[in-house]
Amino acid sequence: MSEPADWYELARYYDVLFSWDPQREVDFVLGASARYGRGRPGRSFEPFCGAGRLLPHVPGAVGSDLSQAMLEIARGRGPVFRADAARLGLAPESFDLAYCLIDSFRHLQREAQAQSHLCAVARALRPGGVYVLGFDVESGRAPAEAQEAWSMKRGGLEVAAEIDVLPGPPGAEAEVMRVRLRVDDNGRRSSLESRQPLRIWTPQAVRGLVAHSGLELVACFDRRYDLEAPRALETVPGSAVLVLRRANVPG
Ligand SMILES: C[S@@+](CC[C@H](N)C(=O)[O-])C[C@H]1O[C@@H](n2cnc3c(N)ncnc32)[C@H](O)[C@@H]1O
């Protein structure tokens, strides 16, 4: 029997599970800034930074997240602050680069929240700066990608995860991410299950959001993080990584 849990509050387990080598993601984010944005950033912003796994690797990075448990770990990796990504109060034109990977943006359930997020990031970017934003677009379209299982170990803590996606309530523009964790914490074993709604975005809806954000879509990739392989948003099977550039006059 699994115990119900919120895996973001189990930040130590989350942190071990996502403790793979981040170099490919970091190279991609910095490469996108070099190719499409302002080059090597002086200051960078990571909303939904979680436990801050990427913060030490990106120049001048500042993170934000809603979960205190995540922030407690992230604080050891870089400057962070607590904020709802739907209500970011950021100083205008204060960052050269923003980035957010791993499907975090879909936690914003309502269109107005997603719009507010993109507009706030647009305003906080200096002209020509990019927001590298990875999330699943129409994830139901790629069922093979919607199921993932892996495990990671650090010292005496081993965490195995199975993640899949269940349909949301009828008529809702959401699906439910189900995360099942099996944990061996120095000999103490537990099974936990976390369920969270994620907004479903079609490519057309994404284009509509971006059109009213003060950002423009300059390139799109899949989660292989290959800058030499851009693709049209409509052809990406699930996990898309958008490069959004601040237009000169934010909307
Ligand atoms: C998938 S995890 C973070 C992944 C992180 N971007 C990475 O690359 O490792 C998603 C994070 O979003 C945070 N989150 C969820 N809803 C949020 C909201 N409305 N505002 C800010 N953070 C939120 C959670 O606390 C969690 O840390």
The ligand as a MOL file (V3000), in Angstrom:
LIG
                    3D

  0  0  0     0  0            999 V3000
M  V30 BEGIN CTAB
M  V30 COUNTS 27 29 0 0 0
M  V30 BEGIN ATOM
M  V30 1 C 9.4250 19.4910 -11.4700 0
M  V30 2 S 9.8190 20.4680 -10.0830 0 CHG=1
M  V30 3 C 11.1830 21.4970 -10.4440 0
M  V30 4 C 12.0400 21.1900 -11.5630 0
M  V30 5 C 13.1420 22.1600 -11.8140 0
M  V30 6 N 12.6960 23.1530 -12.7750 0
M  V30 7 C 14.3130 21.3640 -12.3370 0
M  V30 8 O 14.7070 21.5380 -13.4900 0
M  V30 9 O 14.8380 20.5640 -11.5550 0 CHG=-1
M  V30 10 C 8.5170 21.6360 -10.0700 0
M  V30 11 C 8.6470 22.6870 -8.9880 0
M  V30 12 O 7.5890 23.6310 -9.1690 0
M  V30 13 C 7.2340 24.1190 -7.8940 0
M  V30 14 N 5.9060 24.7560 -8.0320 0
M  V30 15 C 4.7010 24.1770 -8.2530 0
M  V30 16 N 3.7420 25.1160 -8.3730 0
M  V30 17 C 4.3630 26.3250 -8.2280 0
M  V30 18 C 3.9270 27.6780 -8.2580 0
M  V30 19 N 2.6300 27.9960 -8.4730 0
M  V30 20 N 4.8370 28.6490 -8.0760 0
M  V30 21 C 6.1420 28.3510 -7.8460 0
M  V30 22 N 6.6310 27.1020 -7.8100 0
M  V30 23 C 5.7430 26.1000 -7.9930 0
M  V30 24 C 7.2960 22.9000 -6.9880 0
M  V30 25 O 7.4440 23.2720 -5.6300 0
M  V30 26 C 8.5140 22.1770 -7.5600 0
M  V30 27 O 9.6770 22.5210 -6.8600 0
M  V30 END ATOM
M  V30 BEGIN BOND
M  V30 1 1 1 2
M  V30 2 1 2 3
M  V30 3 1 2 10
M  V30 4 1 3 4
M  V30 5 1 4 5
M  V30 6 1 5 6
M  V30 7 1 5 7
M  V30 8 2 7 8
M  V30 9 1 7 9
M  V30 10 1 10 11
M  V30 11 1 11 12
M  V30 12 1 11 26
M  V30 13 1 12 13
M  V30 14 1 13 14
M  V30 15 1 13 24
M  V30 16 1 14 15
M  V30 17 1 14 23
M  V30 18 2 15 16
M  V30 19 1 16 17
M  V30 20 1 17 18
M  V30 21 2 17 23
M  V30 22 1 18 19
M  V30 23 2 18 20
M  V30 24 1 20 21
M  V30 25 2 21 22
M  V30 26 1 22 23
M  V30 27 1 24 25
M  V30 28 1 24 26
M  V30 29 1 26 27
M  V30 END BOND
M  V30 END CTAB
M  END
